[in-house]
């Protein structure tokens, strides 16, 4: 199944994140909210992965689901307090979250280089399981 297209603003800069910009690379997309303890645990692992996986075959994008935040600046504050470095786009409420048929946060999708959805991981997915799947996708 092809991943639904999106064009979203970056949380911190004037950059625009368009799914087409990542064509030719495997892409991990994680939908999250700073108010979710499961998202908080997941983002700490995603930061480690982001720092370790600097390659031209793979990229990551975290999408903050603004419609699930309790306060307007909560996600930005949380990001800065934790010294995260991964790129973050801001969903328009729950628009893209809904397009991807997410039911909870965090929800992570792994797309291949042609942006076909390879895997979907929820908050119960193991980090080693994600790493194995990433390895298989970027090896192709």
Secondary structure as UniProt FT lines:
FT   STRAND          7..10
FT   STRAND          16..18
FT   HELIX           19..22
FT   TURN            23..24
FT   STRAND          26..32
FT   TURN            34..35
FT   HELIX           37..52
FT   TURN            56..57
FT   STRAND          58..64
FT   HELIX           66..68
FT   TURN            72..73
FT   HELIX           74..81
FT   TURN            82..83
FT   STRAND          88..90
FT   TURN            93..94
FT   HELIX           95..99
FT   TURN            100..101
FT   STRAND          107..111
FT   TURN            113..114
FT   STRAND          116..121
FT   TURN            123..124
FT   HELIX           127..139
//
